[in-house]
């Protein structure tokens, strides 16, 4: 049985997700330790969060740490986790003031208890935020989430998409009313998805940016949103105008 205790109200506005790539390479290009790139990336998070609501973004998902990232050197992983915890503690009061609701999605059983406590406190303190729903993906893998969700459900003719979506939301500690991803941005020049939200980004528009994440700012986000709004989203069908033209041509024997 899937829990119904999580919030189910769908946030309004565009759902943009960002794979924040390039921190380590940004630092190496400058002859600095990789952790310096992650610290600079934290400033890019602030800039992006500040710009998002003004661009019509209601939900912002930031891919911070994947399940595969555990393979990195222990000193880098530990630095990332400390940075994430400190960022939660320092930014939560301002998020409360600005109406930003925080949710951390992914596994929590492998995180340090002090980080899990900081996550719970940030989510509780910002629960009433309505200006922006900010999701931070930590120890997240789409494939792992779908496998664990499938294990919770009994197969049968009554199983449907909504049941599976609720199961995924539960295993990643998300609210089941979160809208599917509209716009997926990856920084750093790489052209892959890295196991990001395979279930709810099926019809996302993809934008790949050469900008390293520490250099990403509101102008870059605006450019990605403008590119998104200039595209025709068909969802497997034809836009109404195209469909009308095809029908008119058929009637005229063209």
N, C-alpha and C positions, 0 to 999 in steps of 0.2 A: 504494500500500500504506500502510495506516495504522499508525503506530508503536504497539507494545504495551509500550513501556518505561515509560509512565506508570502510577502507582498505580491499581489497579482496585478496591480494597476500598471498599465503600459505607459512608460514615459513618452511624452510628445516630442516631435521633431525627428531629425535625421539621426540615424545610428551610424557613427563613424568608428572604425577600429584601426589602430595603428600598431604595426610591428616596428618597435623602436630599435632599429639596427644601426650599427656603425660606431657605437661608443668606444670599443676597444681599438678599432682601426683609426678613429679620430685621434686618440691619444698617442698611438704608435707613430703616426705621421708627424707628430710634434715632439717625438722623443720623450714622451712622458709614460709613466706606468698606466696600464689599462684601467686601473681603478679611477684615475683622474678623468677618464672619459665617462665613466659612469656618474661621477659627481657632476660633470658638466651636463650630462643627460638629464639630471634631476631639474636643472634650471629650464631645460627645454620642455619638460613636463608642465612646469608652472606656466610658461608662455602659452602652451597649447591649450591648457585648461582655461586660461583667461580669455583666449580668443574664441573658443568653441561656441558658447551660447550666442554670441553676436552673429555667427554664421549659420544659425538655424539648427545647430547640433543639440539634441536633447539627451542623447546617450553617447558617451565616449568610452571606448574600451581600449586600454593600453596594455600591450603584451609585454610584460616586464621580465618574466623568468619562466622559461619552458622546462618541461620535465627533462629534456635532453641537456639543459644547462647544468644539471648536476655533474656532468662529465668534465666540467671545467676544473682547473686547479683549485684545491681546497681554499687557498688564501683568497682567490678571486670570488669564489662562492660566498665565503664568510663575509667578505667586504660588501658584496651585494646585499646580503641579508641585513647587515648592520645599517647600511645606507637606507634600505627600504623601511626598516623599523624606525630609524630616526626621522625619516621623511614623514611617515605617518604621524608620529608624535608631534612634530613641529608644524605640520600643515593642517591638522584636523581642526584646530580652533578657527583658522581662517576659512576653511571649508564650511564650517557651521555658520559663520558670519555671512558668507556669500551664497548660501543655499545650495551647496554642492553635496550630493549624497554619495558616499563612498561604499563600494562593495568589492571585496576581494574574491575572485573566482579561481577555482583550482583545488588541488588537494591541500589538506592542512596537517595530515598525519605525519608528514616528514619535516615539518617546520619546527623550529625551536619554540618551546612553550611561551617564552617571553614575546615572540613575534605574533603568535596566535592570540595572545592576550591583547596586544596592541591593535591587531586587526579587529577583534571583537569590540574594543572600546571605540575605535574610529567609526565602525559601522553603527554602533548604538548612538553615538553623539551626533551623527549626521543623518540619521534615519528620516528626518522630516524635510530634508533638502529637496527642493522642487525645481531649481534653476537648471541643474545639470546632474545627470546620473552618471557617475564616473566609476567604471569597472576596471580593476587592476588584475590582470591575469598572472598568477604566481603559482609555480609548480603545476602548470597547465599543459595538457596534451589532449587534443580532440579525440584521437583514437582511444586513449585510455579512458576518457570520459564516456565515450559511447559504449565501450566494453563493460564498464562498471554499471552504466545505466541499464544495459540489456540484461545484466545479471539480476537486477532488481525486479524485472517484469516477467510475468508469465506469458509465454507465447499463446496466441489463440486468435480466433476471428474477430474478437472485439478490440484487439490492440490497434491503436491509431497514432497519428503523428502527435496529437496533443499529449497523449500518455507518455510517449517517448521523450518529448520536449520537457515535460515535468520531471521525468526521471533524470535527465541530464542536468536540469537545474538543481536538483537535490544533491547529486553527487559532486557538483562543483560549487555548492553553497551559493547559488544564484537565485534570484526571484524568477518564478516561471513566467511572469508577464513581460519579460524583457523582449523588445522587438528584434527581429532578425537584422543582421548587419546590412546596411545599404551601401556603405563606402568602406573599402579596405585599402589602407595606405601602407606601403612598406618603404622605409627610408634606407639609405646606405647603398643603393645601387644593385642589390641582389634581387633576382627574379624568381622567388619561390614563396610558398605560404607557411612553411615551417610548422605544419600540424596545428594551425590556428583555426579554431571554431569551424570544423568541417560540417557540423550540422546546420548552424544558423548563418553561414555565409554562402549558401548555395547560389544565391542570385546577387551577391555583392558585386558592385563595380570595383575593379582593381585599378589602383594608381601606384606606380612605382617611381620613387623619387631618388635621384642620385645624391641628394643632400644627406650628409651624415646626421644622425639624430641630435647630437649636441648643438648643431647649427640650425636645426629646424625651428621655425617661429610661426607667428600668426599669418604672415604673408604666404608661407609655404602651405599652410592649412587652407587658407583662402583659395589659393590656386587649385588645390586638389578638389575642394568643394565646387568651384566654378567648372572644373572639368567634368565632375560628376553630373552637375545640373545641365550640362550641355549634351549629355548622352541620352539616347532613347532606351528606356528599360522595357523590354518586350516580355520578359518572364515566359519565354517559350512561344509566345503568340506574336501577332503583328500589331504595330501601333494602329490606332483607329484610322488615321489619315491614309496610311499605306493600304489598310484593308479596304477602305472606300475606293481608292484608286484601282486596286486589283479588281474589285467587283464591277466598277464602271467599265473597265477594259473588257471584262468577260462579257458584259451585256452588249458591248459594241462589237463583239466578235474579234477583238484584237488578240 
